[in-house]
């Protein structure tokens, strides 16, 4: 499915801030992906040991995606587990934060949301290199830029000006407030003439996020954005970590339940 040897080497000594890895799906998995029906916006999250995922809740989430056969949901269920186990084996961690999202067509990202993920783990052991894995089974792939001095300068200038405006404002920062959207638009305009890359549906992207020991270095991490959502989309992200790290993350994010489905009435 995924070459874990290649991943292990990258986790040990990341020369660049991302790698794209091929994923070889079986014929049945490929047929499932092509025919997967998605008729609602929903998400599944899990925090904890990879061996303790609540199978009933994951099954409930998958069965509620749309009109799909039980046999296809079983294939999808096993495919997800294989991905999790491969990433954990390659990273030498048994704990994960998993987020799986199904998304219907919408215009939320017609304006690209270029951003870098910060440090997920803030307390000891304070790993210098933190990584996230993402893949898209269906729909448009994640957009990203290869690291460069030009890209970093544009991004850093934008963040610095945005933060300065926040510092002088009485507005509480939110995901889509006026200042956030203002600088999101400015950054998208500054980058629009620079060619970016886009994932296809038979690869995974592993990329560095920020790190605790160098929080002021905005060059850390991969600059990426959600794509235009003009098709139904099925997205998987896996953040491998230690038990100490996942517990610290849950405490800082005020997560009290290790398994969640959004919206909560699903």
C-alpha positions as CSV (number, residue, x, y, z in Angstrom):
1,X,0.0,0.0,0.0
2,X,2.7,2.5,1.1
3,X,6.4,2.0,1.1
4,X,7.2,2.3,4.8
5,X,10.9,2.1,4.2
6,X,10.8,5.4,2.3
7,X,8.7,6.9,5.1
8,X,11.0,5.7,7.9
9,X,14.0,7.4,6.2
10,X,12.1,10.6,5.9
11,X,10.9,10.6,9.5
12,X,14.5,10.1,10.6
13,X,16.1,12.8,8.5
14,X,13.7,15.1,6.6
15,X,15.8,16.9,4.0
16,X,12.8,19.0,2.8
17,X,9.6,19.9,4.5
18,X,7.4,17.4,2.6
19,X,7.4,14.3,0.6
20,X,4.7,12.8,-1.7
21,X,4.4,9.1,-1.4
22,X,2.5,6.8,-3.8
23,X,-0.4,4.7,-2.4
24,X,-1.1,1.4,-4.2
25,X,-4.8,0.5,-3.8
26,X,-6.2,-2.9,-4.6
27,X,-8.7,-3.3,-7.4
28,X,-11.6,-3.5,-4.9
29,X,-10.3,-0.4,-3.0
30,X,-10.0,1.5,-6.3
31,X,-13.6,0.6,-7.3
32,X,-14.8,1.6,-3.9
33,X,-13.1,5.0,-4.1
34,X,-14.6,5.7,-7.5
35,X,-18.1,4.7,-6.5
36,X,-18.1,6.1,-2.9
37,X,-21.3,8.2,-2.4
38,X,-21.1,11.3,-0.2
39,X,-24.3,13.2,0.6
40,X,-23.5,15.1,3.8
41,X,-20.8,17.2,5.5
42,X,-19.5,15.3,8.4
43,X,-16.2,14.6,10.2
44,X,-14.8,11.9,12.5
45,X,-12.0,12.5,15.0
46,X,-10.0,10.2,17.2
47,X,-7.3,10.9,19.8
48,X,-5.4,8.0,21.4
49,X,-3.7,4.7,20.8
50,X,-4.2,3.4,17.2
51,X,-5.3,0.1,18.7
52,X,-8.2,1.6,20.7
53,X,-10.2,3.3,18.0
54,X,-13.9,3.0,18.7
55,X,-14.9,0.7,15.9
56,X,-18.6,1.2,16.4
57,X,-18.4,5.0,16.1
58,X,-16.1,4.8,13.1
59,X,-18.5,2.4,11.4
60,X,-21.4,4.7,12.3
61,X,-19.6,7.6,10.6
62,X,-18.8,5.6,7.5
63,X,-22.3,4.2,7.2
64,X,-23.7,7.7,7.4
65,X,-21.7,9.1,4.5
66,X,-24.3,8.3,1.9
67,X,-25.9,5.4,0.0
68,X,-23.2,2.8,0.0
69,X,-23.2,-1.0,0.2
70,X,-22.2,-2.7,3.5
71,X,-19.4,-4.5,1.6
72,X,-18.0,-1.2,0.3
73,X,-18.1,0.4,3.8
74,X,-16.1,-2.6,5.1
75,X,-13.5,-2.1,2.4
76,X,-13.2,1.6,3.3
77,X,-13.0,0.7,7.0
78,X,-10.1,-1.7,6.4
79,X,-8.4,0.8,4.0
80,X,-8.4,3.5,6.7
81,X,-6.9,1.1,9.3
82,X,-4.2,0.1,6.9
83,X,-3.2,3.8,6.3
84,X,-3.2,4.4,10.1
85,X,-1.0,1.3,10.8
86,X,1.4,2.2,8.0
87,X,2.0,5.8,9.2
88,X,2.4,4.6,12.8
89,X,4.8,1.9,11.8
90,X,6.9,4.3,9.8
91,X,6.9,7.0,12.4
92,X,7.5,4.6,15.3
93,X,4.6,6.0,17.3
94,X,1.4,4.2,18.4
95,X,-0.7,7.3,19.3
96,X,-2.5,9.5,16.7
97,X,-4.9,12.3,16.1
98,X,-7.0,11.3,13.2
99,X,-9.4,13.5,11.3
100,X,-11.6,12.2,8.5
101,X,-13.9,14.6,6.6
102,X,-16.6,14.3,4.0
103,X,-17.5,17.6,2.3
104,X,-20.2,18.4,-0.2
105,X,-19.5,21.0,-2.9
106,X,-19.3,24.6,-1.5
107,X,-17.6,27.9,-2.1
108,X,-15.7,28.2,1.2
109,X,-12.3,27.9,-0.4
110,X,-12.8,29.7,-3.7
111,X,-10.5,32.1,-1.9
112,X,-7.6,30.0,-1.0
113,X,-6.7,29.7,2.7
114,X,-2.9,29.5,2.5
115,X,-1.5,28.7,5.9
116,X,1.2,26.7,7.8
117,X,0.3,24.3,10.7
118,X,2.0,25.4,13.9
119,X,3.5,23.2,16.6
120,X,0.9,20.6,17.8
121,X,3.0,19.5,20.7
122,X,4.1,22.2,23.1
123,X,5.5,20.3,26.2
124,X,8.3,17.7,26.6
125,X,9.6,15.8,24.7
126,X,9.3,18.8,22.4
127,X,10.2,17.1,19.2
128,X,12.1,19.3,16.7
129,X,10.3,17.6,13.8
130,X,6.6,17.1,13.8
131,X,4.7,15.6,10.9
132,X,1.2,15.2,9.5
133,X,0.0,12.8,6.8
134,X,-2.9,13.7,4.5
135,X,-4.5,12.0,1.6
136,X,-7.7,12.5,-0.4
137,X,-9.7,9.5,-1.5
138,X,-12.2,11.5,-3.5
139,X,-12.5,15.0,-4.8
140,X,-9.9,17.8,-5.3
141,X,-6.5,17.4,-3.7
142,X,-4.7,19.7,-1.2
143,X,-2.7,22.6,-2.7
144,X,0.8,23.3,-1.5
145,X,3.9,25.3,-2.3
146,X,7.4,23.9,-2.4
147,X,9.5,25.7,0.2
148,X,11.5,28.7,-1.1
149,X,12.9,32.1,0.1
150,X,10.4,33.9,-2.0
151,X,7.4,32.0,-0.7
152,X,8.6,32.4,2.9
153,X,9.1,36.1,2.6
154,X,5.6,36.6,1.1
155,X,4.0,34.5,3.9
156,X,6.1,36.0,6.7
157,X,5.3,39.6,5.6
158,X,1.6,38.8,5.5
159,X,1.6,37.2,8.9
160,X,3.6,40.0,10.5
161,X,1.3,42.7,9.1
162,X,-1.8,40.7,10.1
163,X,-0.5,40.2,13.7
164,X,0.3,43.9,14.0
165,X,-3.2,44.8,13.0
166,X,-4.6,42.3,15.5
167,X,-2.4,43.7,18.2
168,X,-3.9,47.2,17.7
169,X,-7.5,45.9,17.4
170,X,-10.2,45.1,20.0
171,X,-11.6,42.4,17.8
172,X,-11.2,38.8,19.1
173,X,-9.4,36.7,16.5
174,X,-11.6,34.0,14.9
175,X,-11.3,31.8,11.8
176,X,-13.2,34.1,9.5
177,X,-13.3,37.6,11.1
178,X,-12.7,40.7,9.1
179,X,-9.0,41.0,9.7
180,X,-8.4,37.3,9.1
181,X,-10.3,37.4,5.7
182,X,-8.5,40.7,4.8
183,X,-5.1,39.1,5.0
184,X,-6.2,35.8,3.6
185,X,-7.2,37.7,0.5
186,X,-3.9,39.7,0.4
187,X,-1.9,36.5,0.7
188,X,-3.8,34.7,-2.0
189,X,-3.3,37.7,-4.3
190,X,0.4,37.9,-3.6
191,X,0.9,34.2,-4.4
192,X,-1.5,33.9,-7.4
193,X,1.3,34.2,-10.0
194,X,3.5,31.6,-8.4
195,X,2.9,28.0,-9.4
196,X,1.7,25.6,-6.7
197,X,1.4,21.8,-6.6
198,X,-1.8,19.7,-6.0
199,X,-2.2,16.2,-4.7
200,X,-3.9,13.6,-6.8
201,X,-6.0,10.8,-5.4
202,X,-3.4,8.0,-5.4
203,X,-0.7,9.6,-3.2
204,X,-0.2,10.8,0.3
205,X,1.5,14.0,1.5
206,X,3.7,13.9,4.6
207,X,4.8,17.4,5.7
208,X,6.5,19.1,8.6
209,X,4.5,21.4,10.8
210,X,5.9,24.0,13.2
211,X,8.0,22.9,16.1
212,X,8.0,24.0,19.8
213,X,11.7,24.7,20.0
214,X,11.6,27.3,17.2
215,X,8.1,28.8,17.4
216,X,9.2,32.2,16.1
217,X,10.6,30.7,12.9
218,X,7.7,31.2,10.4
219,X,9.8,29.3,7.7
220,X,8.9,26.0,9.5
221,X,6.0,24.0,8.1
222,X,4.5,23.6,4.6
223,X,2.4,26.4,3.1
224,X,-0.8,24.7,1.9
225,X,-4.5,25.3,1.3
226,X,-7.8,23.5,0.9
227,X,-8.7,23.3,-2.9
228,X,-11.8,24.6,-4.6
229,X,-14.6,22.5,-3.3
230,X,-16.6,22.0,-6.5
231,X,-16.8,18.2,-6.0
232,X,-17.7,16.0,-3.1
233,X,-14.5,15.3,-1.1
234,X,-13.2,12.6,1.3
235,X,-10.2,13.7,3.3
236,X,-8.0,11.8,5.8
237,X,-5.3,13.3,8.1
238,X,-3.1,11.4,10.6
239,X,-0.9,13.0,13.1
240,X,1.4,10.4,14.7
241,X,2.7,11.0,18.2
242,X,3.5,9.7,21.7
243,X,1.1,9.1,24.5
244,X,2.5,12.1,26.4
245,X,2.0,14.3,23.3
246,X,-1.6,13.2,22.6
247,X,-2.6,13.7,26.3
248,X,-1.0,17.2,26.2
249,X,-2.8,18.1,23.0
250,X,-6.2,16.9,24.3
251,X,-5.7,18.9,27.5
252,X,-4.7,22.1,25.6
253,X,-7.6,21.8,23.1
254,X,-10.0,20.9,25.9
255,X,-10.9,17.5,24.3
256,X,-12.6,15.3,26.9
257,X,-13.9,12.6,24.5
258,X,-11.3,10.6,22.5
259,X,-13.8,9.9,19.7
260,X,-16.0,12.5,18.1
261,X,-18.3,12.9,15.1
262,X,-19.3,16.3,13.8
263,X,-22.0,17.6,13.6
264,X,-22.7,16.0,17.0
265,X,-26.2,14.9,16.1
266,X,-25.0,12.5,13.4
